Amino acid sequence: MMKLKNILVPHAGTPGGDIALRKAIYFAKLSGATINILHVVEPILKPPIFTFSKSEVKSMQKELDATTNRIKSDMEQAMKRRATLCHSKNINATYKVSVGLPEQEIIKFAKYYNTDLIIMSKRRKIRGFKGILKLGSVSRKILESVKRSVLLFDA
């Protein structure tokens, strides 16, 4: 088995993310690696500003920022619980919640923290014509962009 120091688990707060975390715990027990749990809050899209007055835009922006901050705070608590689960199994774990595009944040985190292995869940394939049209998935972008080992699980 390759020597692992840092395992990244991008976690969307879903059961699939919990499956990936359980797999990461298994690998961390074998290798002594630290698990880094990352949740990314996607920015809320702003409506076109030309349809609203300047004061309405300012008010909406304030509300969007407050909503993003509430979501971030909720997810920090959720990821903290997952890190605590790792600690209860004698595994070093950290967590981070950031705001941005998931694929960009995951790639940036993996490079900055010198991640050896990324363990993540992916959404189930969509069959038929809709599946062909579904381009740009986060897991595909990660696989194409990182020079690290990636382990994907169906969610």
DSSP file (Angstrom, degrees, kcal/mol; ACC not computed):
  #  RESIDUE AA STRUCTURE BP1 BP2  ACC     N-H-->O    O-->H-N    N-H-->O    O-->H-N    TCO  KAPPA ALPHA  PHI   PSI    X-CA   Y-CA   Z-CA
    1    1 A M              0   0    0      0, 0.0     3,-0.0     0, 0.0     2,-0.0   0.000 360.0 360.0 360.0 138.2    0.0    0.0    0.0
    2    2 A M        -     0   0    0      1,-0.1     2,-0.5     0, 0.0     0, 0.0  -0.352 360.0-100.1 -67.2 151.1    1.3    3.5   -0.8
    3    3 A K        -     0   0    0     29,-0.0     2,-0.4    -2,-0.0    -1,-0.1  -0.611  41.6-162.2 -75.9 122.1    2.2    5.7    2.1
    4    4 A L        +     0   0    0     -2,-0.5     3,-0.1     1,-0.1   111,-0.1  -0.897  26.4 161.3-109.2 134.0   -0.6    8.1    2.8
    5    5 A K  S    S+     0   0    0     -2,-0.4    29,-3.0     1,-0.3     2,-0.4   0.686  72.3  28.7-112.4 -39.8   -0.3   11.3    4.8
    6    6 A N  E     -a   34   0A   0     27,-0.2   110,-2.4   108,-0.2   111,-1.5  -0.980  59.5-172.3-132.8 123.2   -3.3   13.3    3.8
    7    7 A I  E     -ab  35 117A   0     27,-3.0    29,-3.5    -2,-0.4     2,-0.5  -0.959  13.4-152.0-112.7 126.7   -6.7   12.1    2.6
    8    8 A L  E     -ab  36 118A   0    109,-2.8   111,-2.8    -2,-0.5    29,-0.2  -0.858   9.2-171.5 -99.7 129.8   -9.1   14.6    1.3
    9    9 A V  E     -a   37   0A   0     27,-3.0    29,-2.2    -2,-0.5     2,-0.5  -0.883  10.5-156.3-119.4  97.3  -12.9   13.9    1.6
   10   10 A P  E     -a   38   0A   0      0, 0.0     2,-0.5     0, 0.0   111,-0.5  -0.630  21.4-167.9 -68.8 124.2  -15.0   16.4   -0.3
   11   11 A H        -     0   0    0     27,-3.5    29,-0.2    -2,-0.5    68,-0.0  -0.966  27.0-171.3-127.7 121.2  -18.3   16.1    1.5
   12   12 A A        -     0   0    0     -2,-0.5    -1,-0.1    27,-0.1    27,-0.1   0.324  57.7-102.6 -90.4   7.5  -21.6   17.5    0.3
   13   13 A G  S    S+     0   0    0      1,-0.3    -2,-0.1     2,-0.0    26,-0.0   0.748  85.2 124.0  78.3  22.9  -23.4   16.7    3.6
   14   14 A T  S  > S-     0   0    0      1,-0.1     4,-1.7     0, 0.0    -1,-0.3  -0.646  80.1-105.1-112.6 166.1  -25.0   13.7    1.9
   15   15 A P  H  > S+     0   0    0      0, 0.0     4,-1.9     0, 0.0     5,-0.1   0.864 122.1  58.2 -57.6 -34.8  -25.2   10.0    2.7
   16   16 A G  H  > S+     0   0    0      1,-0.2     4,-2.1     2,-0.2     5,-0.1   0.890 103.4  51.6 -62.3 -38.9  -22.8    9.5   -0.2
   17   17 A G  H  > S+     0   0    0     -3,-0.2     4,-2.2     1,-0.2    -1,-0.2   0.863 107.3  53.2 -64.2 -35.9  -20.3   11.8    1.5
   18   18 A D  H  X S+     0   0    0     -4,-1.7     4,-2.3     2,-0.2    -2,-0.2   0.862 106.5  52.6 -67.7 -35.2  -20.7    9.7    4.7
   19   19 A I  H  X S+     0   0    0     -4,-1.9     4,-2.0     2,-0.2    -2,-0.2   0.940 110.1  48.1 -62.6 -46.3  -19.9    6.6    2.6
   20   20 A A  H  X S+     0   0    0     -4,-2.1     4,-2.3     1,-0.2    -2,-0.2   0.891 110.3  52.3 -61.3 -39.2  -16.7    8.2    1.3
   21   21 A L  H  X S+     0   0    0     -4,-2.2     4,-2.5     2,-0.2    -1,-0.2   0.903 106.5  52.5 -64.9 -40.7  -15.8    9.3    4.9
   22   22 A R  H  X S+     0   0    0     -4,-2.3     4,-1.9     1,-0.2    -1,-0.2   0.903 110.5  48.4 -61.1 -40.1  -16.2    5.7    6.1
   23   23 A K  H  X S+     0   0    0     -4,-2.0     4,-2.2     2,-0.2    -1,-0.2   0.901 110.3  51.6 -65.7 -39.9  -13.8    4.5    3.4
   24   24 A A  H  X S+     0   0    0     -4,-2.3     4,-2.7     1,-0.2    -2,-0.2   0.891 106.7  53.7 -63.7 -39.3  -11.4    7.3    4.3
   25   25 A I  H  X S+     0   0    0     -4,-2.5     4,-2.3     2,-0.2    -1,-0.2   0.914 107.5  51.8 -60.1 -43.0  -11.5    6.2    7.9
   26   26 A Y  H  X S+     0   0    0     -4,-1.9     4,-1.6     1,-0.2    -2,-0.2   0.946 113.2  43.2 -58.2 -50.1  -10.6    2.7    6.8
   27   27 A F  H  X S+     0   0    0     -4,-2.2     4,-1.9     1,-0.2     6,-0.3   0.864 112.1  54.0 -67.0 -35.7   -7.6    3.9    4.8
   28   28 A A  H  X S+     0   0    0     -4,-2.7     4,-3.0     1,-0.2     5,-0.4   0.878 105.9  52.9 -66.5 -37.4   -6.5    6.3    7.6
   29   29 A K  H  < S+     0   0    0     -4,-2.3    -1,-0.2     1,-0.2    -2,-0.2   0.894 112.6  45.5 -63.4 -38.7   -6.5    3.4   10.1
   30   30 A L  H  < S+     0   0    0     -4,-1.6    -2,-0.2    -5,-0.2    -1,-0.2   0.846 128.0  25.0 -71.0 -34.3   -4.2    1.4    7.8
   31   31 A S  H  < S-     0   0    0     -4,-1.9    -2,-0.2    -5,-0.1    -3,-0.2   0.613  95.5-121.2-111.2 -15.5   -1.8    4.2    7.0
   32   32 A G     <  +     0   0    0     -4,-3.0    -3,-0.1    -5,-0.2    -4,-0.1   0.657  58.2 157.5  78.8  14.9   -2.0    6.7    9.9
   33   33 A A        -     0   0    0     -5,-0.4     2,-0.4    -6,-0.3    59,-0.3  -0.270  44.1-116.3 -72.1 158.4   -3.0    9.5    7.5
   34   34 A T  E     -a    6   0A   0    -29,-3.0   -27,-3.0    57,-0.1     2,-0.5  -0.776  24.4-137.0 -89.7 139.0   -4.9   12.6    8.4
   35   35 A I  E     -ac   7  93A   0     57,-2.6    59,-2.4    -2,-0.4     2,-0.6  -0.872  13.6-163.3 -98.7 128.4   -8.4   13.0    7.0
   36   36 A N  E     -ac   8  94A   0    -29,-3.5   -27,-3.0    -2,-0.5     2,-0.5  -0.955   6.6-158.3-112.2 114.7   -9.3   16.5    5.7
   37   37 A I  E     -ac   9  95A   0     57,-2.8    59,-2.1    -2,-0.6     2,-0.5  -0.812  10.5-171.5 -96.8 127.9  -13.0   17.0    5.2
   38   38 A L  E     -ac  10  96A   0    -29,-2.2   -27,-3.5    -2,-0.5     2,-0.4  -0.976   9.8-176.9-124.6 127.1  -14.0   19.7    2.8
   39   39 A H  E     - c   0  97A   0     57,-2.4    59,-2.3    -2,-0.5     2,-0.5  -0.980  11.7-156.4-118.2 136.2  -17.5   21.1    2.2
   40   40 A V  E     - c   0  98A   0     -2,-0.4     2,-0.6   -29,-0.2    59,-0.2  -0.954   4.8-151.7-116.4 122.3  -18.0   23.8   -0.4
   41   41 A V  E     - c   0  99A   0     57,-3.4    59,-2.2    -2,-0.5     3,-0.1  -0.816  22.5-133.8 -88.4 119.7  -21.0   26.1   -0.3
   42   42 A E        -     0   0    0     -2,-0.6    59,-0.1    57,-0.2     3,-0.0  -0.546  26.1-106.1 -75.3 138.1  -21.9   27.1   -3.8
   43   43 A P        -     0   0    0      0, 0.0     2,-0.4     0, 0.0    -1,-0.1  -0.329  33.2-114.2 -63.1 143.9  -22.5   30.9   -4.2
   44   44 A I        -     0   0    0     20,-0.1     2,-0.1     1,-0.1    24,-0.1  -0.673  34.7-114.3 -80.3 127.8  -26.1   31.8   -4.7
   45   45 A L        -     0   0    0     -2,-0.4    -1,-0.1     1,-0.1    -3,-0.0  -0.381  26.8-133.2 -65.8 135.8  -26.7   33.2   -8.1
   46   46 A K        -     0   0    0     -2,-0.1     3,-0.1     1,-0.1    -1,-0.1  -0.663  20.7-113.9 -88.4 143.3  -27.7   36.9   -8.2
   47   47 A P        -     0   0    0      0, 0.0    -1,-0.1     0, 0.0     2,-0.1  -0.356  50.7 -76.8 -69.5 158.8  -30.6   38.0  -10.4
   48   48 A P    >   -     0   0    0      0, 0.0     3,-1.3     0, 0.0     4,-0.1  -0.355  40.3-143.1 -58.1 129.0  -29.7   40.4  -13.3
   49   49 A I  G >  S+     0   0    0      1,-0.3     3,-1.6     2,-0.2     8,-0.1   0.740  91.0  72.0 -71.1 -22.0  -29.1   43.8  -11.8
   50   50 A F  G 3  S+     0   0    0      1,-0.3    -1,-0.3     4,-0.0     4,-0.1   0.657  91.9  59.1 -69.5 -12.2  -30.8   45.7  -14.7
   51   51 A T  G <  S+     0   0    0     -3,-1.3     2,-0.3     2,-0.1    -1,-0.3   0.483 105.8  52.6 -92.7  -2.6  -34.2   44.5  -13.6
   52   52 A F  S <  S-     0   0    0     -3,-1.6     2,-0.0    -4,-0.1     0, 0.0  -0.908  85.3-105.6-132.1 157.7  -33.9   46.1  -10.1
   53   53 A S     >  -     0   0    0     -2,-0.3     4,-2.4     1,-0.1     5,-0.2  -0.314  40.4-104.7 -73.7 165.8  -33.2   49.5   -8.6
   54   54 A K  H  > S+     0   0    0      1,-0.2     4,-2.2     2,-0.2     5,-0.1   0.888 122.2  49.5 -60.4 -40.5  -29.8   50.1   -6.9
   55   55 A S  H  > S+     0   0    0      2,-0.2     4,-2.2     1,-0.2    -1,-0.2   0.871 110.4  50.7 -68.7 -35.8  -31.4   49.9   -3.5
   56   56 A E  H  > S+     0   0    0      2,-0.2     4,-2.8     1,-0.2    -2,-0.2   0.905 110.0  49.9 -66.4 -40.7  -33.2   46.7   -4.3
   57   57 A V  H  X S+     0   0    0     -4,-2.4     4,-2.7     2,-0.2    -2,-0.2   0.918 111.2  49.1 -62.7 -43.5  -29.9   45.1   -5.6
   58   58 A K  H  X S+     0   0    0     -4,-2.2     4,-2.0     2,-0.2    -2,-0.2   0.911 112.8  47.4 -62.4 -42.9  -28.1   46.2   -2.4
   59   59 A S  H  X S+     0   0    0     -4,-2.2     4,-2.1     2,-0.2    -2,-0.2   0.916 113.0  48.1 -65.1 -44.5  -30.9   44.7   -0.2
   60   60 A M  H  X S+     0   0    0     -4,-2.8     4,-2.9     1,-0.2     5,-0.2   0.904 110.1  52.3 -63.3 -41.3  -30.9   41.5   -2.2
   61   61 A Q  H  X S+     0   0    0     -4,-2.7     4,-2.6     1,-0.2    -1,-0.2   0.905 108.6  50.9 -62.0 -40.7  -27.1   41.2   -2.0
   62   62 A K  H  X S+     0   0    0     -4,-2.0     4,-2.1     2,-0.2    -1,-0.2   0.913 112.6  46.2 -61.7 -43.0  -27.3   41.6    1.8
   63   63 A E  H  X S+     0   0    0     -4,-2.1     4,-2.4     2,-0.2    -2,-0.2   0.894 112.1  50.4 -67.9 -40.8  -29.9   38.9    2.1
   64   64 A L  H  X S+     0   0    0     -4,-2.9     4,-2.6     2,-0.2    -2,-0.2   0.910 111.2  49.0 -63.4 -41.9  -28.0   36.5   -0.2
   65   65 A D  H  X S+     0   0    0     -4,-2.6     4,-2.4     2,-0.2    -2,-0.2   0.908 111.1  49.9 -63.6 -41.8  -24.8   37.1    1.8
   66   66 A A  H  X S+     0   0    0     -4,-2.1     4,-2.1     2,-0.2    -2,-0.2   0.901 111.6  48.9 -63.6 -40.9  -26.7   36.4    5.1
   67   67 A T  H  X S+     0   0    0     -4,-2.4     4,-2.5     2,-0.2    -2,-0.2   0.926 110.8  49.8 -64.7 -45.0  -28.2   33.2    3.6
   68   68 A T  H  X S+     0   0    0     -4,-2.6     4,-2.7     1,-0.2    -2,-0.2   0.910 110.8  50.3 -59.2 -42.8  -24.8   32.0    2.4
   69   69 A N  H  X S+     0   0    0     -4,-2.4     4,-2.4     2,-0.2    -1,-0.2   0.874 109.9  50.2 -65.2 -37.1  -23.4   32.7    5.9
   70   70 A R  H  X S+     0   0    0     -4,-2.1     4,-2.5     2,-0.2    -2,-0.2   0.929 112.2  47.1 -65.4 -44.7  -26.2   30.7    7.5
   71   71 A I  H  X S+     0   0    0     -4,-2.5     4,-2.5     1,-0.2     5,-0.2   0.930 112.4  50.2 -61.7 -44.8  -25.6   27.8    5.2
   72   72 A K  H  X S+     0   0    0     -4,-2.7     4,-2.2     1,-0.2    -2,-0.2   0.917 111.0  48.9 -60.6 -44.0  -21.8   28.0    5.9
   73   73 A S  H  X S+     0   0    0     -4,-2.4     4,-1.7     2,-0.2    -1,-0.2   0.917 111.5  49.1 -62.6 -44.5  -22.4   28.0    9.6
   74   74 A D  H  X S+     0   0    0     -4,-2.5     4,-1.9     1,-0.2    -1,-0.2   0.910 112.8  47.6 -60.9 -42.6  -24.8   25.0    9.5
   75   75 A M  H  X S+     0   0    0     -4,-2.5     4,-2.8     1,-0.2     5,-0.3   0.823 105.2  59.0 -72.2 -30.3  -22.3   23.1    7.4
   76   76 A E  H  X S+     0   0    0     -4,-2.2     4,-2.1    -5,-0.2    -1,-0.2   0.919 108.1  46.7 -61.7 -41.3  -19.4   23.9    9.7
   77   77 A Q  H  X S+     0   0    0     -4,-1.7     4,-2.0     2,-0.2    -2,-0.2   0.916 112.8  49.5 -64.8 -42.6  -21.3   22.3   12.5
   78   78 A A  H  X S+     0   0    0     -4,-1.9     4,-1.4     1,-0.2    -2,-0.2   0.906 113.9  44.6 -64.3 -42.0  -22.1   19.2   10.3
   79   79 A M  H  X S+     0   0    0     -4,-2.8     4,-2.3     2,-0.2    -1,-0.2   0.841 108.7  57.6 -72.8 -32.5  -18.5   18.8    9.2
   80   80 A K  H  X S+     0   0    0     -4,-2.1     4,-2.5    -5,-0.3    -1,-0.2   0.908 104.6  52.3 -61.7 -41.3  -17.3   19.3   12.8
   81   81 A R  H  X S+     0   0    0     -4,-2.0     4,-1.8     1,-0.2    -1,-0.2   0.893 109.5  49.2 -61.0 -39.2  -19.5   16.4   13.8
   82   82 A R  H  X S+     0   0    0     -4,-1.4     4,-1.7     2,-0.2    -1,-0.2   0.883 110.3  49.5 -70.0 -37.4  -17.9   14.2   11.1
   83   83 A A  H  X S+     0   0    0     -4,-2.3     4,-2.4     2,-0.2    -2,-0.2   0.890 108.7  53.9 -65.9 -38.1  -14.4   15.3   12.2
   84   84 A T  H  X S+     0   0    0     -4,-2.5     4,-2.2     1,-0.2    -2,-0.2   0.874 103.9  55.9 -62.8 -37.3  -15.3   14.4   15.8
   85   85 A L  H  X S+     0   0    0     -4,-1.8     4,-0.6     2,-0.2    -1,-0.2   0.922 108.1  48.3 -58.7 -44.3  -16.4   10.9   14.6
   86   86 A C  H ><>S+     0   0    0     -4,-1.7     5,-1.8     1,-0.2     3,-1.3   0.929 109.7  51.9 -61.5 -45.1  -12.9   10.5   13.1
   87   87 A H  H ><5S+     0   0    0     -4,-2.4     3,-2.0     1,-0.3    -1,-0.2   0.873 102.5  59.5 -60.1 -36.8  -11.3   11.6   16.4
   88   88 A S  H 3<5S+     0   0    0     -4,-2.2    -1,-0.3     1,-0.3    -2,-0.2   0.708 105.2  50.3 -65.7 -17.6  -13.4    9.1   18.3
   89   89 A K  T <<5S-     0   0    0     -3,-1.3    -1,-0.3    -4,-0.6    -2,-0.2   0.112 124.3-105.6-104.3  19.1  -11.7    6.4   16.1
   90   90 A N  T < 5S+     0   0    0     -3,-2.0     2,-0.4     1,-0.2    -3,-0.2   0.861  77.5 135.2  60.0  40.1   -8.2    7.8   17.0
   91   91 A I      < -     0   0    0     -5,-1.8     2,-0.2    -8,-0.1    -1,-0.2  -0.973  58.7-121.6-119.3 131.1   -7.8    9.4   13.5
   92   92 A N        +     0   0    0     -2,-0.4   -57,-2.6   -59,-0.3     2,-0.3  -0.522  43.2 171.3 -67.2 133.6   -6.5   12.9   13.0
   93   93 A A  E     -c   35   0A   0     -2,-0.2     2,-0.3   -59,-0.2   -57,-0.2  -0.999  19.5-173.9-148.7 144.2   -9.0   14.9   11.1
   94   94 A T  E     -c   36   0A   0    -59,-2.4   -57,-2.8    -2,-0.3     2,-0.3  -0.864  10.3-155.5-126.2 164.8   -9.6   18.5   10.1
   95   95 A Y  E     -c   37   0A   0     -2,-0.3     2,-0.3   -59,-0.2   -57,-0.2  -0.992   8.8-177.0-141.5 152.2  -12.6   20.1    8.4
   96   96 A K  E     -c   38   0A   0    -59,-2.1   -57,-2.4    -2,-0.3     2,-0.5  -0.993  10.7-160.4-146.8 140.5  -13.0   23.2    6.3
   97   97 A V  E     +c   39   0A   0     -2,-0.3     2,-0.3   -59,-0.2   -57,-0.2  -0.991  21.8 173.7-121.1 123.3  -16.1   24.9    4.8
   98   98 A S  E     -c   40   0A   0    -59,-2.3   -57,-3.4    -2,-0.5     2,-0.5  -0.802  28.7-124.2-124.3 167.5  -15.5   27.3    2.0
   99   99 A V  E     +c   41   0A   0     -2,-0.3     2,-0.3   -59,-0.2   -57,-0.2  -0.955  64.4  68.4-113.8 128.8  -17.6   29.2   -0.5
  100  100 A G  S    S-     0   0    0    -59,-2.2     3,-0.1    -2,-0.5    -2,-0.0  -0.983  90.1 -31.4 160.5-165.5  -17.0   28.8   -4.2
  101  101 A L     >  -     0   0    0     -2,-0.3     4,-2.5   -59,-0.1     3,-0.3  -0.742  55.7-133.4 -83.8 127.3  -17.3   26.4   -7.0
  102  102 A P  H  > S+     0   0    0      0, 0.0     4,-2.8     0, 0.0     5,-0.3   0.880 101.6  48.5 -51.4 -49.2  -16.9   22.8   -5.7
  103  103 A E  H  > S+     0   0    0      1,-0.2     4,-2.1     2,-0.2     5,-0.2   0.905 114.3  46.5 -62.1 -40.3  -14.5   21.6   -8.4
  104  104 A Q  H  > S+     0   0    0     -3,-0.3     4,-2.4     2,-0.2    -1,-0.2   0.918 114.5  46.6 -67.5 -42.8  -12.2   24.7   -8.1
  105  105 A E  H  X S+     0   0    0     -4,-2.5     4,-2.7     2,-0.2    -2,-0.2   0.893 112.6  49.7 -66.6 -40.3  -12.2   24.6   -4.3
  106  106 A I  H  X S+     0   0    0     -4,-2.8     4,-2.7    -5,-0.3    -2,-0.2   0.934 112.9  46.4 -64.5 -46.1  -11.4   20.8   -4.2
  107  107 A I  H  X S+     0   0    0     -4,-2.1     4,-2.0    -5,-0.3    -2,-0.2   0.924 114.4  47.9 -61.9 -45.5   -8.6   21.2   -6.7
  108  108 A K  H  X S+     0   0    0     -4,-2.4     4,-2.7     1,-0.2     5,-0.2   0.923 113.7  47.2 -61.7 -45.6   -7.1   24.2   -4.8
  109  109 A F  H  X S+     0   0    0     -4,-2.7     4,-2.6     1,-0.2    -2,-0.2   0.920 109.9  53.0 -62.5 -45.5   -7.4   22.4   -1.4
  110  110 A A  H  <>S+     0   0    0     -4,-2.7     5,-2.5     1,-0.2    -1,-0.2   0.888 114.9  41.3 -59.7 -40.8   -5.8   19.2   -2.8
  111  111 A K  H ><5S+     0   0    0     -4,-2.0     3,-1.1     3,-0.2    -2,-0.2   0.940 115.5  48.6 -72.0 -47.7   -2.8   21.1   -4.1
  112  112 A Y  H 3<5S+     0   0    0     -4,-2.7    -2,-0.2     1,-0.3    -3,-0.2   0.879 118.1  39.4 -62.7 -40.3   -2.4   23.5   -1.1
  113  113 A Y  T 3<5S-     0   0    0     -4,-2.6    -1,-0.3    -5,-0.2    -2,-0.2   0.262 107.9-121.9 -96.8  11.9   -2.5   20.7    1.5
  114  114 A N  T < 5 -     0   0    0     -3,-1.1  -108,-0.2     1,-0.2    -3,-0.2   0.920  36.9-160.6  50.3  54.5   -0.5   18.2   -0.6
  115  115 A T      < -     0   0    0     -5,-2.5  -108,-0.2    -6,-0.2    -1,-0.2  -0.429  18.6-166.6 -69.3 135.1   -3.2   15.6   -0.6
  116  116 A D  S    S+     0   0    0   -110,-2.4    33,-1.2     1,-0.3     2,-0.4   0.803  74.2  16.8 -88.2 -34.5   -2.2   12.0   -1.4
  117  117 A L  E     -bd   7 149A   0   -111,-1.5  -109,-2.8    31,-0.1     2,-0.5  -0.999  60.1-154.6-145.5 134.2   -5.6   10.6   -2.0
  118  118 A I  E     -bd   8 150A   0     31,-2.5    33,-3.2    -2,-0.4     2,-0.5  -0.954  13.0-171.7-108.5 125.2   -9.1   12.1   -2.7
  119  119 A I  E     + d   0 151A   0   -111,-2.8     2,-0.3    -2,-0.5    33,-0.2  -0.972  21.6 149.5-118.9 118.8  -12.0    9.9   -1.6
  120  120 A M  E     - d   0 152A   0     31,-2.5    33,-1.8    -2,-0.5     2,-0.3  -0.968  40.7-119.0-147.0 159.3  -15.4   11.1   -2.8
  121  121 A S  E     - d   0 153A   0   -111,-0.5     2,-0.3    -2,-0.3    33,-0.2  -0.650  24.7-154.9 -94.5 158.0  -18.8   10.0   -3.8
  122  122 A K  E     - d   0 154A   0     31,-3.2    33,-2.1    -2,-0.3     3,-0.1  -0.932  24.7-100.8-128.0 155.9  -20.3   10.7   -7.1
  123  123 A R        -     0   0    0     -2,-0.3     3,-0.1    31,-0.2    14,-0.0  -0.385  48.8 -93.5 -71.0 153.5  -23.9   10.9   -8.2
  124  124 A R        -     0   0    0      1,-0.1    -1,-0.1    30,-0.1     2,-0.1  -0.317  50.0 -93.6 -64.3 150.4  -25.4    7.9   -9.9
  125  125 A K        -     0   0    0     -3,-0.1     2,-0.6     1,-0.1    -1,-0.1  -0.366  31.3-131.2 -64.6 142.0  -25.3    7.9  -13.7
  126  126 A I        -     0   0    0      5,-0.1     8,-0.1     8,-0.1     2,-0.1  -0.864  28.8-135.8 -93.3 126.0  -28.3    9.3  -15.5
  127  127 A R        +     0   0    0     -2,-0.6     3,-0.5     4,-0.1     4,-0.5  -0.388  56.0   5.8 -83.3 158.3  -29.3    6.8  -18.2
  128  128 A G  S >> S-     0   0    0      1,-0.2     4,-1.2     2,-0.2     3,-0.6  -0.292 118.7 -20.0  77.2-155.3  -30.2    7.6  -21.7
  129  129 A F  H 3> S+     0   0    0      1,-0.3     4,-1.7     2,-0.2     3,-0.3   0.852 132.4  58.5 -61.8 -38.9  -30.2   10.9  -23.5
  130  130 A K  H 3> S+     0   0    0     -3,-0.5     4,-1.1     1,-0.2    -1,-0.3   0.871 102.4  55.9 -60.4 -35.6  -30.2   13.0  -20.3
  131  131 A G  H <4 S+     0   0    0     -3,-0.6    -1,-0.2    -4,-0.5    -2,-0.2   0.866 104.6  51.9 -64.0 -36.8  -27.0   11.2  -19.3
  132  132 A I  H  < S+     0   0    0     -4,-1.2    -1,-0.2    -3,-0.3    -2,-0.2   0.878 110.5  48.7 -66.4 -37.3  -25.3   12.2  -22.5
  133  133 A L  H  < S+     0   0    0     -4,-1.7     2,-1.7     1,-0.1    -1,-0.2   0.687  86.8  95.0 -77.0 -17.9  -26.3   15.8  -21.9
  134  134 A K     <  +     0   0    0     -4,-1.1     2,-0.3    -3,-0.2     3,-0.3  -0.559  55.1 154.7 -79.9  87.9  -25.0   15.8  -18.3
  135  135 A L        +     0   0    0     -2,-1.7    -2,-0.0     1,-0.2    -3,-0.0  -0.742  43.1  43.9-107.9 159.4  -21.5   17.2  -18.8
  136  136 A G        +     0   0    0     -2,-0.3    -1,-0.2     1,-0.2    -2,-0.0   0.749  66.7 171.3  84.6  24.4  -19.4   19.1  -16.3
  137  137 A S     >  -     0   0    0     -3,-0.3     4,-2.1     1,-0.1    -1,-0.2  -0.330  41.2-121.4 -66.9 152.5  -19.9   16.9  -13.2
  138  138 A V  H  > S+     0   0    0      1,-0.2     4,-2.4     2,-0.2     5,-0.2   0.926 111.2  51.4 -60.0 -47.2  -17.7   17.7  -10.2
  139  139 A S  H  > S+     0   0    0      1,-0.2     4,-2.5     2,-0.2    -1,-0.2   0.891 109.3  50.4 -62.1 -38.7  -16.1   14.2  -10.1
  140  140 A R  H  > S+     0   0    0      1,-0.2     4,-2.1     2,-0.2    -1,-0.2   0.926 110.9  48.9 -64.2 -43.5  -15.2   14.3  -13.8
  141  141 A K  H  X S+     0   0    0     -4,-2.1     4,-1.3     2,-0.2    -2,-0.2   0.878 111.2  50.3 -64.5 -37.1  -13.5   17.7  -13.4
  142  142 A I  H >X S+     0   0    0     -4,-2.4     4,-2.2     2,-0.2     3,-0.5   0.951 110.2  49.5 -64.4 -48.6  -11.6   16.5  -10.4
  143  143 A L  H 3< S+     0   0    0     -4,-2.5    -2,-0.2     1,-0.2    -1,-0.2   0.870 114.6  45.4 -58.0 -37.9  -10.4   13.4  -12.3
  144  144 A E  H 3< S+     0   0    0     -4,-2.1    -1,-0.2    -5,-0.2    -2,-0.2   0.731 119.3  40.0 -77.1 -22.3   -9.3   15.5  -15.2
  145  145 A S  H << S+     0   0    0     -4,-1.3     2,-0.3    -3,-0.5    -2,-0.2   0.738  96.9  73.2-106.4 -26.0   -7.5   18.1  -13.2
  146  146 A V     <  -     0   0    0     -4,-2.2     2,-0.1    -5,-0.1     4,-0.1  -0.658  57.6-149.9 -99.0 150.3   -5.6   16.6  -10.3
  147  147 A K  S    S+     0   0    0     -2,-0.3     2,-0.3     2,-0.1    -1,-0.1  -0.395  71.1  93.7-107.0  52.1   -2.4   14.6  -10.4
  148  148 A R  S    S-     0   0    0     -2,-0.1     2,-0.2    -5,-0.1   -31,-0.1  -0.894  86.8 -86.4-135.7 163.3   -3.4   12.6   -7.3
  149  149 A S  E     -d  117   0A   0    -33,-1.2   -31,-2.5    -2,-0.3     2,-0.4  -0.546  43.6-164.3 -72.7 138.9   -5.1    9.3   -6.7
  150  150 A V  E     -d  118   0A   0     -2,-0.2     2,-0.5   -33,-0.2   -31,-0.2  -0.994  10.0-164.2-129.3 131.5   -8.9    9.6   -6.6
  151  151 A L  E     -d  119   0A   0    -33,-3.2   -31,-2.5    -2,-0.4     2,-0.4  -0.971  13.7-165.9-116.3 117.9  -11.3    7.0   -5.3
  152  152 A L  E     -d  120   0A   0     -2,-0.5     2,-0.4   -33,-0.2   -31,-0.2  -0.843   5.1-169.0-109.0 140.6  -14.9    7.4   -6.4
  153  153 A F  E     -d  121   0A   0    -33,-1.8   -31,-3.2    -2,-0.4     2,-0.2  -0.970  28.2-112.2-124.6 142.2  -18.0    5.7   -4.9
  154  154 A D  E      d  122   0A   0     -2,-0.4   -31,-0.2   -33,-0.2   -30,-0.1  -0.499 360.0 360.0 -66.9 139.0  -21.5    5.7   -6.2
  155  155 A A              0   0    0    -33,-2.1    -1,-0.1    -2,-0.2   -32,-0.1   0.411 360.0 360.0 -99.4 360.0  -23.9    7.6   -4.0
